[in-house]
Amino acid sequence: MKLENPHTGALTLEHFWMPYTANRQFKQAPRLLARAKDMHYYTPDGREVLDGTAGLWCVNAGHCREPIVAAIQKQAATMDFAPTFQMGHPLVFEAATAVAHVTPDGMDRIFFTNSGSECADTAMKIALAYHRARGEASRRIIIGRERGYHGSNFGGTSAGGIPGNRKSFPGVVSIVDHLRSTHDWARNAYSKGMPKHGVEFAEELERIVGLHDASNVAAVIIEPVAGSTGVLIPPQGYLDRIREICTKHGILLIFDEVITGFGRLGYPFAADFFGVRPDILCMAKAINNASVPMGAVAVDNGIHDAIVDAAPEGAIEFMHGYTYSGHPLAAAAVVATQKLYREEHLFQRAALLSPYFEEAVHSLRGTRHVIDIRNLEMIAGIELEPRPGAPGSRAYETFVKCFEWGVLIRITGDIIALSPPLIIEKPHIDRIVETIRDALKTVD
Ligand SMILES: Cc1ncc(COP(=O)(O)O)c(C=O)c1O
């Protein structure tokens, strides 16, 4: 298969300003994907690439699955778009019901967005609206965490804790503070599952709340497992303690489950895996197998009711939304995807496969450059020792080498993050791990 520009015959790369990409470097040696099916991508010249990252933590059911494709095609031909501002269409209600079916009990009010970034901002606005509706409008501070990622919009950038992302946009929303990251390499290196050490990091929330006073704090937003900054798994007991402190002070707990949602940890959500219920839960990506942009925020029914009931009858209760909130194509894909997850028991499949995945990934211990390996269910992080003066370059070269050898991995800094589709088979796991092992042998 040849990729061509229909007008000039040659593919022009300069017009697309690529997101989170070293544009100049990429355009000198582009890596292109043209087609995908199940566990594989295919390059324009037909080379097969095994997907070790479910695209970007999102294609949990594998690529181009027939029922999802068919649902989108049918919907595109039936009704391309319908507004959801003061209007509705049956599928969007059906999609919300399908999502509510898997969210934690009592969290079945669903607000649709188009991305994880929009979910973070939506969730924070819901938290502010809730406190205001209850006469506590002073609660405006949002507490995030260092090395947290909540997307790229202004709210998520501010609450997020990635220095590189924040550097160019300091103080975009000034009312944030941050917990420290739970990552403790010295004590927890090579942990399998939840690390033993670090529950005490949760106590820092008491300090931060004390500093600002609880009457000014609206919400804590954290990823149950931080993915984008390199697979940081919460220490045992940490999330329970964060929950306790939030409850004690009337602070809402927002879980950003954009990568942990829909089976990645063997359950619908990390909230289920950890047994910790947030007040607001953000999801996107795998909600419809990433086939059409879509995100959703699940809200505790009581929080929803407090906001809605505080508004006069006939008034719009929550002044927020997107033209494409509940887009018909995305909604059709949600319904089909959720059905597929159920029928194929994909979440349970993830749980069953995860011990094999864990052993395979930890077999890389002792391989050149590897300084830590950590994993939880179907997520793994392999940390490399950075090159002096050139952080990230070693992982980047490993990533390029793996791609050349037919395996797609994800890197963040010097950490390799693996999150394969949940339809993965054991030989695929072996191939991913062996390719990384071989690549590390060739990279200086
Ligand atoms: C935890 C988390 N939140 C938010 C986002 C942003 O999602 P999106 O890129 O769909 O805006 C991501 C993306 O990886 C994420 O991992």
PDBQT file of the ligand as one rigid body, heavy atoms in Angstrom, charges set to zero:
ROOT
HETATM    1  C1  LIG A 501      -4.811  10.191  32.947  1.00  0.00    +0.000 C 
HETATM    2  C2  LIG A 501      -5.050  10.986  31.706  1.00  0.00    +0.000 A 
HETATM    3  N1  LIG A 501      -5.875  12.025  31.732  1.00  0.00    +0.000 NA
HETATM    4  C3  LIG A 501      -6.120  12.759  30.645  1.00  0.00    +0.000 A 
HETATM    5  C4  LIG A 501      -5.533  12.451  29.444  1.00  0.00    +0.000 A 
HETATM    6  C5  LIG A 501      -5.798  13.298  28.260  1.00  0.00    +0.000 C 
HETATM    7  O1  LIG A 501      -6.619  12.639  27.368  1.00  0.00    +0.000 OA
HETATM    8  P1  LIG A 501      -6.786  13.216  25.883  1.00  0.00    +0.000 P 
HETATM    9  O2  LIG A 501      -5.461  13.089  25.223  1.00  0.00    +0.000 OA
HETATM   10  O3  LIG A 501      -7.861  12.353  25.302  1.00  0.00    +0.000 OA
HETATM   11  O4  LIG A 501      -7.214  14.625  26.011  1.00  0.00    +0.000 OA
HETATM   12  C6  LIG A 501      -4.662  11.363  29.364  1.00  0.00    +0.000 A 
HETATM   13  C7  LIG A 501      -4.021  11.009  28.098  1.00  0.00    +0.000 C 
HETATM   14  O5  LIG A 501      -3.194  10.140  28.004  1.00  0.00    +0.000 OA
HETATM   15  C8  LIG A 501      -4.403  10.612  30.518  1.00  0.00    +0.000 A 
HETATM   16  O6  LIG A 501      -3.550   9.572  30.503  1.00  0.00    +0.000 OA
ENDROOT
TORSDOF 0
